């Protein structure tokens, strides 16, 4: 099964644009009118924090369980085609997957994948799935449950 959140990119770019325009507008208008001199700093800091928040939440997610390997990829949405500095990719055989869970915080969702390597070490890989729709999260959950069920069946038999 393959899924991703490709269609969210335009919305995130629009949000970035609106926040940057608002920051510039507030900085110039409030400074020229000498209104809210103290509050102007708070507004600019608030908008800057909003841009940072959107930057850390906005991630592209791709899931591919076709074939013998499981491929999961997270990368940034802005400038990801030119500078790929936020990419986190894992490509592992399905039989190495021990478990998973989906953490649903207030404004952030993550997929934690438990992988057992041949040397016996267990590693937890985290992926940001905040912008993935509920329907697609359900599909990812079903696919991972199926993989884990097959792995348990192979170990028992």
Residue, then its C-alpha position, 0 to 999 in steps of 0.5 A: x500500500x502506498x500513501x502520502x500527503x502530497x496535496x497539503x503542500x499548497x495549503x502550507x505554502x499559503x499559510x507561510x505566505x500569509x504569516x510573512x505578509x502579516x509580519x511585514x504589514x504589522x511591522x511597517x504599519x504599527x511603526x509608521x503610525x506609532x501605535x502600540x509601540x510595546x505591543x508591536x514587538x509582541x505581535x512580531x514575536x507571536x507571528x515569528x513563533x507561528x511561522x516556527x510552529x508551522x515549520x516544525x509541524x509541516x512535513x511531507x509523509x510517504x508510506x510504501x509497503x509494496x514489495x519486501x521492504x517497508x519505505x517510510x519518508x518524512x521531509x520538509x515541504x518548503x524548499x524540499x526539492x532544492x535543499x533536502x535538509x529535513x529528510x528522514x527516510x527508512x527502508x527496511x525489510x518487513x520482517x524486522x518490524x516488531x511493533x508500532x504505535x501512533x502518538x496523538x498529542x494535541x497539535x502533533x501526531x507521530x508514528x513510532x516504528x519499533x525495529x529489531x535489527x539482526x544484532x538484537x538491538x531495538x530502535x524506535x524510529x519516529x515520523x511526523x504524521x500530523x498533516x496526514x488525514x485520518x483516513x490515511x492514518x487508518x490505512x497505515x495502521x491497518x497495513x502495519x498491523x498486517x505486517x506485524x501479524x505476518x511476522x508473528x505467524x512466521x516466528x510461531x510456525 
